[in-house]
Amino acid sequence: MVLELLILLGAAVTLQADLLPDKKFVLLPPVNFTIKVTDLAQVFLRWEPNPDQEQREVNLEYRVKINAPEEDDYETRSTQSKCVTILHKGFSAKVQTIVRSEHSLLTSSWASAELQVPPGSPGTSIVNLSCTTNTVPNNHANLQPYQVSLQCTWLVGKDAPEDTQYFLYYRYGSRTEECQVYSKDALKRNVACWFPRTFINSKGHEWLVVHVNGSSKRAMIKPFDQLFALHAIDRVNPPMNLTAETEGNRLSIQWEKPVSAFPIHCFDYEVKINNTRKSYLQTEKMTTNAFVSIIDDISKYSIQVRAAVSSVCREAGLWSEWSQPIYVGNDEQKPLKEWFLIMLLATICFILLIFSLICKICHLWTKLFPPIPAPKSNIKDLFVTTNYEKTGSSETEIEVISYVEEPEFEILEDSVF
């Protein structure tokens, strides 16, 4: 039994030695390496095995290295490869033959090819290209229930002539469309584009390619390409049908998922509860479409919710806008006009009080409004006695004047003694 195992092991080692290249085995680089533009921001790389390559029982593989516009390196067993990349900076790549074993790696020299930079005057291509997508319901029953819109904006190149006109195209998968709805600047140059409906799959993982070229009678306009990952530019819709109820100090909030092709379990939510009386803000993140909170029952609250597609369904992206606020609870704060009237009345009363105190202290009221003489009604004043003393005489002269007031007439009596 042991002898049979040794024989099998020896045969396997011998077979492996036969399959591995020896020191005299030389790998030759591929031939007829070409790069061809097949679509917007897409190239097709193709090569052939070297016909002079010595035939052995080995598996030939290839290593492809992208040099520009961005470096990339990968291996393949095929003799062709598709690459999605920007092309306005040119493109260059190289490929080599490799043979891999458990203990060694044999490589050939490189075969290279390139695409030249597209012609155009420097500074004439667009700058600051920005794009966003949004999902809206599809009103056509025979089509998909949702459709994706696309909006892009850009700035004119700093050296672009005044008669420059730009044209935008997008490609998603194998579908390419030219923009039909542009917005213009003061010189009537296209600076924004709107696609109300596109062939973009909001749940897809392919690159969105946007290409902008231009024309002018004064200069050749350089083209511009940019790649967008959908998760990075997709503007999620706010949650729908937000409702809130209070029962004592218990606040219950519910909502529905946004308009989206993603199912309900693909969303994260953030709830914002604002106490308008105390200016206190509470935010909570969750994965369900309901939330319960404890509040005081003497304040008024504004409630908003926003959403984002969860990382369980695609890469993390943008949050939606906040939903329209709804209000619950009691608001004990008086309106601003009512507070203004109260403060105005309090100010007037305070001014009047200060003025009254000043008048009392300085007797200004008496000086400004002196008393008017009036008949004395006190009965003690009905009789007035006047004594006259004459110098050098022992006689005293007394004059008594009596006043008797009647409603209709007056009697005056004089007595002299």
C-alpha positions in Angstrom: 0.0 0.0 0.0 2.8 2.4 0.9 4.6 1.5 -2.3 1.6 2.4 -4.4 1.3 5.8 -2.8 4.9 6.5 -3.4 4.5 5.6 -7.1 1.4 7.9 -7.5 3.3 10.8 -5.7 6.3 10.4 -8.0 4.0 10.4 -11.1 2.3 13.6 -10.0 5.6 15.4 -9.4 6.9 14.3 -12.8 3.7 15.5 -14.5 3.9 18.9 -12.7 7.5 19.3 -13.8 6.5 18.6 -17.4 3.8 21.3 -17.2 5.9 24.0 -15.7 8.1 26.0 -18.0 11.8 25.3 -17.8 14.6 27.8 -17.8 14.7 27.8 -21.7 11.0 28.6 -22.0 10.5 32.3 -23.0 7.1 34.1 -23.0 6.5 36.4 -25.9 4.3 39.6 -25.6 0.8 39.7 -27.3 0.6 41.1 -30.8 -1.9 43.4 -32.7 -2.8 45.2 -29.5 -5.4 47.9 -30.4 -7.6 50.4 -28.6 -10.9 51.4 -30.2 -13.5 53.9 -29.0 -16.8 52.1 -29.0 -19.1 54.6 -27.2 -19.1 57.7 -25.0 -16.2 57.3 -22.5 -15.8 53.6 -23.5 -12.9 51.8 -25.2 -12.4 48.3 -26.4 -9.0 46.7 -25.9 -8.0 43.7 -28.1 -4.9 41.7 -28.7 -3.8 38.3 -30.0 -1.4 35.7 -28.7 2.0 35.8 -30.2 2.1 33.3 -33.1 5.8 32.6 -32.4 5.0 31.5 -28.8 6.3 28.0 -28.0 3.4 25.7 -27.4 3.4 24.1 -23.9 0.8 22.5 -21.7 0.4 25.8 -19.8 -2.4 28.3 -19.3 -1.5 31.6 -20.8 -3.0 34.7 -19.0 -2.7 38.4 -19.6 -2.0 41.4 -17.4 -3.5 44.7 -18.5 -2.2 48.0 -17.1 -4.0 51.3 -17.8 -1.5 54.2 -17.7 -3.8 57.1 -18.4 -6.0 58.9 -17.7 -5.9 57.0 -14.4 -3.8 54.0 -13.5 -5.4 50.6 -13.2 -4.1 47.0 -13.2 -5.9 43.7 -13.7 -5.5 40.2 -15.0 -7.6 38.3 -17.5 -7.6 35.1 -19.5 -9.4 36.7 -22.4 -7.8 38.4 -25.3 -10.1 41.5 -25.1 -11.3 43.9 -22.5 -13.8 46.7 -22.2 -13.0 49.8 -20.2 -15.2 52.7 -19.2 -13.1 55.9 -18.6 -12.9 59.6 -19.4 -11.2 60.2 -22.8 -10.7 63.9 -23.0 -7.3 63.5 -21.4 -6.3 60.7 -23.9 -5.9 57.0 -23.1 -2.9 54.6 -23.0 -2.5 51.0 -21.9 -0.2 48.0 -22.2 -0.6 44.3 -22.0 1.8 41.4 -21.3 1.6 37.6 -21.2 1.9 35.8 -17.9 2.2 32.1 -16.8 1.4 31.5 -13.1 2.3 28.5 -11.0 2.2 27.8 -7.3 5.9 28.8 -6.9 6.7 31.2 -9.7 5.4 33.8 -12.2 6.8 34.1 -15.7 6.0 37.3 -17.6 6.7 38.6 -21.1 7.6 42.1 -22.2 4.8 44.7 -22.7 2.8 45.6 -25.8 1.5 49.1 -25.8 -1.1 51.3 -27.5 -2.7 54.7 -27.0 -5.3 57.2 -28.0 -4.3 60.8 -28.5 -5.8 63.7 -26.6 -8.8 65.0 -28.5 -8.1 68.3 -30.4 -9.3 71.6 -29.0 -8.1 75.0 -27.7 -7.0 75.0 -24.0 -9.5 76.6 -21.6 -12.5 76.2 -24.0 -14.1 73.0 -22.4 -16.7 73.3 -19.7 -15.8 73.3 -16.0 -17.6 72.4 -12.7 -20.0 69.9 -14.3 -22.5 68.7 -11.7 -25.4 66.3 -12.2 -28.3 65.0 -10.0 -30.9 62.3 -10.6 -34.4 62.0 -9.2 -37.1 59.3 -9.3 -40.6 60.2 -10.1 -43.8 58.1 -10.7 -44.4 57.0 -14.2 -47.9 57.8 -15.4 -47.7 55.3 -18.3 -49.2 52.1 -17.0 -47.5 49.9 -19.7 -44.0 51.0 -18.6 -42.0 50.8 -15.4 -43.8 52.3 -12.4 -40.9 54.8 -11.9 -38.8 56.9 -14.1 -35.5 58.8 -13.5 -34.9 62.4 -14.4 -31.5 64.0 -14.9 -30.3 67.5 -14.4 -26.8 68.8 -15.1 -25.2 72.3 -14.8 -21.8 73.6 -15.7 -19.7 76.8 -16.2 -18.4 78.1 -19.5 -14.6 77.6 -20.1 -12.6 80.7 -19.1 -11.1 81.0 -22.6 -14.2 80.0 -24.6 -15.3 82.6 -27.3 -18.6 84.4 -26.8 -20.1 82.5 -29.7 -19.4 79.1 -28.1 -22.3 76.7 -27.8 -22.2 73.5 -25.8 -24.1 70.2 -26.3 -24.6 67.6 -23.7 -25.0 63.8 -24.0 -25.5 61.1 -21.4 -24.9 57.4 -21.7 -26.2 54.7 -19.4 -25.5 51.1 -20.4 -26.0 50.9 -24.2 -28.4 53.9 -24.4 -27.2 57.3 -25.4 -29.3 60.5 -25.5 -28.7 64.1 -26.4 -30.2 66.9 -24.3 -33.2 68.7 -25.8 -34.0 71.2 -22.9 -31.2 73.7 -22.1 -30.9 76.7 -19.9 -28.8 79.6 -21.2 -26.6 82.4 -19.8 -26.7 86.1 -20.7 -24.8 85.3 -24.0 -27.3 82.6 -24.8 -24.7 79.8 -24.2 -26.0 76.5 -22.9 -25.1 76.1 -19.2 -27.6 73.6 -17.9 -29.6 70.6 -19.2 -32.8 68.9 -18.1 -33.9 65.3 -19.0 -37.4 64.8 -17.5 -37.2 61.2 -18.4 -34.2 58.9 -19.0 -33.2 55.3 -19.5 -31.3 55.3 -16.2 -32.1 52.5 -13.8 -32.1 54.0 -10.3 -31.2 50.6 -8.8 -28.4 49.9 -11.3 -24.7 49.8 -10.6 -23.3 51.0 -13.9 -21.5 54.3 -14.4 -23.5 57.3 -15.7 -21.4 58.9 -18.5 -21.9 62.6 -19.3 -20.2 64.0 -22.3 -20.2 67.7 -23.3 -18.7 69.0 -26.6 -19.0 72.4 -28.2 -18.6 74.5 -31.4 -17.4 78.0 -32.2 -16.4 79.9 -35.3 -13.4 81.4 -33.5 -11.8 78.3 -31.9 -12.0 74.5 -31.7 -13.8 73.6 -28.4 -12.3 70.8 -26.4 -14.7 68.0 -25.3 -15.2 67.0 -21.7 -16.2 63.7 -20.1 -17.2 62.8 -16.5 -18.3 59.6 -14.9 -20.9 59.6 -12.1 -21.8 56.8 -9.6 -25.6 56.8 -9.3 -25.6 56.5 -5.5 -23.5 59.7 -5.3 -25.8 61.9 -7.3 -29.3 60.4 -6.7 -31.5 62.9 -4.8 -33.9 60.8 -2.8 -37.4 62.0 -2.4 -38.7 63.0 1.1 -40.9 60.5 2.9 -44.7 60.7 2.2 -47.8 61.1 4.2 -46.2 62.1 7.5 -48.7 62.0 10.4 -48.4 62.6 14.1 -50.7 62.1 17.1 -50.4 63.0 20.8 -52.0 61.2 23.7 -51.1 62.9 26.9 -47.3 63.3 26.8 -46.9 60.5 24.2 -46.1 61.5 20.6 -46.6 58.9 17.9 -45.2 59.6 14.4 -45.7 57.6 11.2 -44.8 58.0 7.5 -44.6 56.2 4.2 -41.4 55.4 2.2 -40.3 57.9 -0.5 -41.3 57.6 -4.2 -38.6 55.2 -5.2 -37.9 51.9 -7.1 -36.3 50.6 -3.9 -38.5 48.6 -1.5 -39.4 49.7 1.9 -36.6 47.9 3.8 -34.0 49.8 1.8 -34.3 53.1 3.6 -32.8 54.8 6.7 -34.8 57.7 8.2 -34.0 60.7 10.4 -36.7 62.4 12.4 -36.5 66.0 13.6 -38.7 67.2 16.5 -38.5 70.9 17.3 -40.1 72.3 20.5 -41.1 75.7 19.2 -41.7 77.2 22.7 -38.4 76.1 24.3 -36.3 76.1 21.1 -35.3 72.5 21.8 -34.4 70.3 18.9 -34.4 66.5 19.0 -33.1 64.3 16.1 -33.3 60.5 15.9 -32.1 58.0 13.2 -33.9 54.7 12.5 -34.7 52.1 9.9 -38.4 51.8 10.5 -41.2 54.2 9.4 -42.6 54.9 12.9 -41.3 56.6 16.0 -42.6 57.2 19.5 -41.3 60.0 21.8 -42.2 61.4 25.2 -43.0 65.2 25.2 -44.5 67.7 27.6 -48.2 68.6 26.8 -47.9 72.4 27.2 -45.7 73.0 24.1 -46.1 73.0 20.4 -43.9 70.8 18.2 -42.9 70.9 14.5 -42.0 67.5 13.0 -40.0 66.6 9.9 -38.6 63.4 8.4 -36.0 62.7 5.7 -34.7 59.5 4.1 -31.6 57.9 2.5 -31.2 54.6 0.7 -29.6 52.1 3.1 -26.2 50.6 2.6 -27.9 47.1 2.6 -29.3 47.9 -0.9 -26.5 50.1 -2.4 -23.6 52.3 -1.4 -24.5 55.1 1.0 -25.6 58.2 -0.8 -27.4 61.6 -0.3 -30.1 62.3 2.2 -33.4 63.7 0.9 -34.7 67.1 1.6 -36.7 67.4 4.9 -40.5 66.7 4.5 -42.9 69.6 5.0 -43.3 70.3 8.7 -46.4 69.3 10.6 -47.4 70.7 14.0 -48.9 69.1 17.1 -49.4 70.1 20.7 -50.4 73.4 22.4 -48.8 76.7 21.9 -48.9 78.9 25.0 -46.8 81.6 23.5 -48.8 84.7 22.7 -48.7 86.0 19.1 -46.1 88.7 18.4 -48.8 91.4 17.9 -50.4 90.6 21.2 -47.1 90.8 23.0 -46.4 94.1 21.2 -49.7 95.6 22.4 -49.1 94.4 26.0 -45.6 95.9 26.0 -47.0 99.2 24.5 -49.7 99.5 27.2 -47.2 98.7 30.0 -44.8 101.4 28.6 -47.6 104.0 28.5 -48.7 103.2 32.1 -45.1 103.5 33.3 -44.6 106.8 31.6 -47.8 108.2 33.1 -46.8 107.0 36.5 -43.4 108.7 36.3 -45.0 111.9 35.1 -47.5 111.9 37.9 -44.8 111.4 40.5 -42.8 114.3 39.0 -45.9 116.6 39.1 -46.6 115.7 42.7 -43.0 116.3 43.8 -42.5 119.6 42.0 -46.1 120.9 42.5 -46.4 121.3 38.7 -50.0 120.4 38.7 -50.9 123.3 41.0 -48.8 125.7 39.0 -50.2 124.6 35.7 -53.8 124.4 36.9 -54.4 126.9 39.9 -57.6 126.5 41.9 -60.6 128.6 40.9 -62.2 130.7 43.8 -65.6 129.5 44.8 -68.3 130.5 47.4 -67.6 128.9 50.8 -70.4 126.6 51.7 -69.2 125.8 55.2 -71.7 127.1 57.8 -68.8 128.3 60.0 -67.9 130.8 57.3 -71.3 132.4 57.3 -70.2 134.8 60.0 -67.1 136.9 59.7 -66.0 139.1 62.7 -63.6 141.9 62.2 -62.0 143.8 65.2 -60.6 147.3 64.7 -58.6 148.9 67.4 -58.0 152.6 67.2 -54.9 154.1 68.8 -55.5 156.7 71.5 -59.1 155.7 72.1 -60.7 153.4 74.6 -63.6 152.7 72.4 -63.7 149.6 70.4 -65.4 149.5 67.1 -66.9 146.3 66.1 -68.2 145.6 62.6 -70.3 142.5 62.2 -71.0 141.3 58.7 -73.5 138.5 58.2 -74.1 136.6 55.0 -77.2 134.7 54.5 -77.2 132.6 51.3 -80.5 131.6 49.9 -81.1 129.7 46.7 -82.7 132.6 44.9 -81.5 135.8 46.7 -78.8 137.3 49.0 -79.4 139.5 52.2 -76.7 141.7 53.6 -77.0 143.2 57.1 -74.6 145.8 58.5 -74.5 146.8 62.2 -72.2 149.3 63.6 -71.8 150.0 67.4 
